[in-house]
Every structure is written in C-alpha cells, then in structure tokens.
Amino acid sequence: MKYSVVNKDMNNEVKSVASIITIAAVSLFLSIIPAFPIVGFSGVITLGALSGSLIGIFLKPRKGFIAVLIVAVLTPILNPGIVSILGYFYFLPLLLSWLSSTLSFYKSLIYSFTIILASIVILVIVHGKLITHYPQYLVYDLLMPFITLLAYYIFYFKNAVTIQLRSIGALINGVIGDHLGGSIAFSINYLYLMTNNSVSNIVKLLQDQAALSKWVTAWSTAACIYPVERTIIIIIGIFIVMPTIAAWLKFFDYKTYIELR
C-alpha cells in the first residue's frame, strides 16, 4: 500500500512537470508565429501575445512562474527578433501578461485591473510629454479590462461565474497586459537606451520636428489599428488555442487538469 501511494505521488509529479514543459513549449511555439506587422516600425507581433494568458490560466501561480522563467530564458534563442525590438526588457510583455491573467483567474479581477492601470501609468511616465499627442492610444487598454471587470461582476451577482467566463476574462486581461508590456519595453528601449552620438532618441524627438511628426503619426496610426489586431488575437485565443490546450490536458489526465485549474 505504501509503495502504491509513493508510486502514485511520483506519477502525479511527473505529470505536473510534463504540464509545465508542455505549456512552456506551446508558449514558445506561439512566439515565433507572426500575426501582424508593427505599425510604423520594423518587426512583427506574434501569437506569443497569448503566451502569458495560457500560462496564467492553465498553470497555478507557482507552476506558472516556473513556465514563465523557462520561456523568458529560451525566447532570445528561438525568437531573437523580439530582443532586438524590446532590448533588455523583452520579458516584460510575458511577465505582465502572466500577472494580469493569473491574478484574474486565481485571485481577483480587481488585482489584475490594478496591474493594468499601473502599467498604463508607467507607459504615460515613459512617454512623458509625447503621450499628449496620442492619448487615444490608451483607450483600448483601459476600456477592455473595465468591460471585463463589469461583465464579471454582473454575472457574479446574477449567478456563479463559470470557469469559461473566468478564462475569457483572464485571456483578455492577459492580452492587454502583453500589449502594455510590449509598449513599455519598446518605448524604454527606443527612447532612452538607443542613442545617436550619445544623444537619446527622446531628446532628438523633442528637438526635431520632422522626427517628432513621424513618431506621433506612427503611434496615432497604431492607436486605430492595434485594437482590431488585439481583438483578433483574443478571438483566436478563445476559439482555437484555449480549447485545443484544454482538450489536450483533459486527454493527458483529467484529474491533473482539474488540479491545475
């Protein structure tokens, strides 16, 4: 009997490790699938925008953090392009996406909403006076989490919120967290870390009207396009990626799947 219990525990541990590796592998795979070009700049947005959400939903916080570390370490090897775009902060989209998603799913949407609001504040601080030229860039990132929060509590007070609704809310907040993380990382890298003749780009933008106009045009255009892109990514996550992963985990081991939730 004792041998049977030990053997069962070892079997569960192996399945637990396998689930972490599987979700991390899927996340890395998504990070190399291009979805949309980055408006006004070189590079692409990949389906990796879903990675933090998937980790946050399908793995409990401690296991999810391990998966995030695995993905963060291997990303520069499999997707070096993101490092060239986001610099030292290439991990920020994944981290904020995972935090927004896992807090939403396992804790409270309020915590997730707080992370998103804090990220918006940081983005505003990073852009400084530049943000006054394209404040509309922040609207979608404010609106979507608020709608998610409102919908959650409407359903919560009417009836118990289902796992499916919690998953959708966590996915939406995770995608928004990814966008904010990418925007913050790109802005820090481009405005402050990339220099020409020892002069940071933000100084040049504020002094060069032509460069400033190009920057404002790019971000103003992105403010109109990225909500559509992110909505498409959310829809892909809801109807294709999440059901696929859920089906695999159920086939893998239903009891483990329930424990992971």
N, C-alpha and C positions, 0 to 999 in steps of 0.2 A: 504494500500500500504506500509506504514512504517513497519507494522508488518510482511509483506511478505518479505521485504528486510532484517530485523533483523533475521527472521527465516532462510532465505537463507544463511546469513553470519554464523549463528550458525551451520547450516548443513555443510557448507564448512569447518569450523573449526574442527568439529567432524571428518570429512573425512581426514583432514590434520593430525590430531593426530593419527587416525587409520593407516594412511600410514606409519608414523614414527614407531609406535609399530609393524606393520607387517614386515617392512624391518628389524628392530632390531631383531625380533623373528626369521626370516629366517636366519639372520647372526649368531645368537646364535646356531640355529639348525645345520648349516653347520660346526660350530666349533667343534662339537662332532662326526662328520662323518670322520673316519680315511681314509686317501688316501695312504700315503707311510710312511715307517719307516724312521727315521732319520739315515742317514748313519754314522756308527761309534759310535753312542751314543744311549741310551735308549730313547723311546718316538716316537711319530708319527707326521707326517704332516697331517693336516686335510683339508677338503674343506673350512675351515674358511679362507683359503688363498684368497677366493673370496669375503669375507665379506666386506672389505673396499671398494672394487670396486663397489659392488652392492649399498652400501650406497652412494658412491660418484656419481653414475650415476642416481639413481632413486630418490634421495632427493636433493633438493637445499642445498647449503652450510650450512645455519643456521640450517635447519631441520636435515641435515646430521650430524652436530656436536652433536646435541641432541641424535641422534641414536647411535653415537659413544660412548657417555658417558654412555648410557644405557647398551650397550654391554660390555664396559670396566668394569662397576660395577658388572654385573651379571656373567661375564666369570669365575672368580675364584670359583663361586658356581657350575656352570654347567660343567666346564672343569678345575678342579684343577691341572690336569697334566701339563698344559701349564705354570702355575705359578711355579711349581717345576723345570721346564726346563729353563724358562726365568727369573725367580726371580721377583724383583720389577719392571722390565721393560717389563712385559708380554703384556702390552698395546701397545708397540712400533710398532709391525707389523701392527696392525689395524690402528693406527694413521697415519703411513707413507703411508700405502696402500690407506686410505681415502684421504689424502692430495694429493697424486700423481694422484688419479683418479678424484677427484672433480675439481682440478685445470686444469687437462687435458680436462675435459668435459665442464666446465662452464667458464673457463678463457682462458688459452693458454697452448699448449703443451710445450712451452718454460719454463713456470713456473714449470710444472710437471717435465720436464727434469732436471731443476736446483735442485729440491728436491732430485731426484735420484742421481745426481752427488754429492751433498753434503753428502748424506747417504753413498755413496761409499768412500768418503774421510774419513768420521767418522769411517767406518769399517777398513780402512787401518790404521788409527791412533790407534784404539783399538788393532789391532793385532801387530802393531809395526814391529819389525824385522821378526816376524813369517810369515808375508804376502809374503816375498821374496821367501819362499819355495813353495808357491802355488798361484802365481799371476793370473793363468788361472781361478781361482775361480771367478774373477771379470768380465771375458769376456762377459758372457751371460747377466749380469745385465747392462753392457754398451751397448752391441750390440742391444738388443731388443728395448729399448727406442729410440735409434738412428734410427733404421729401421722404427719405428712407426712415429717418427718426420719427417723423409724423405718422407715416403709414404703420410703422411698427407698433406705436402706442395706440393707434386707432384699433388695430386688430387685437392688441393685447387686452384692451379693456372690453372688447366685444367677445373675444374668445381667446383661448390659449394660442399663442403664436406657434405655428408649426415649424419643424426643422427646415422645411423647404423655404419658408419665408425668412427665417433667420439666415439661411445660407445665401439667399439672394441679397439680403441687406449687407451681409459680410462681404460678398463679392463686389457689390457696388462701392462700398467704402474702401475696399482693398484697391480697386482700380483707381479711385480718386487719390488714395494715398500714394500709389505708384506715380501718378501724373505729377503730384506736388513734389514728390521726392526727386523726380527727374528734372523738373523745372528749377528746383533749388540747386541741385548739383550742377546742372548745366550753367546756370547763372553765376554761381560762385567760380566755376572753372573758367568761364569765358570772361566775365567782367573783372575778376580780381587776380586770378592765377596766370592767365595768358597775358603776356606783355609784349610790347614792341619798343625797342630802345629804352627798356626799363620803365616804360610808362604803361600803367594798367589800362585796359580797354574802357573801363568806366570813365576814366579821366578823359580819354580821347573822345568818347561818345558825347560827353558834356561840352567839349570844345569844338568838335567838328560837326557842323550842321548836316552835312551830307550823310555822314556815318550814323548820326542820330536818327535821321529820317528813315534810313534803311532799317535800322533796328526797330523803330516804332512800327513801321509798315509790317515787318515780319511778325511781331508779337500781336499786332492788331488783327492781322490775317489769321494767325493761329487761333485767336480767340473765337473766330467764326467757324473754323474747321475742326478743331480738336474735340468739341463736344459731340460732333457727329461720329468721329473716329472712336472716341471712348465709349459711346453708346453702342456702336457696332461690336467693340471688344467685349462689353458687358453681355450683349446678346449671345455672342459666340460662347462665352463662359457658361451662361445659364443653360443653353440648349444643346451644346456639343461637349465641351470639355468636362464640366462638372458631372453630367450623367455618365460619361464614359469612365471617369475615375471612380465614381460611386459604384458602378456596376462591377468594375474590376475588384474593388475592395470587398464587396459582398461575395463575389465568387472566391476571392482569396481566403476569406474566413469571416463569416457573418458576425460571430461573437467579437472578433477583433475590431470589425467595422463599428459595431455599436460602442465598444470601449473607446475607440478613437473619437467618437462623437461626444 
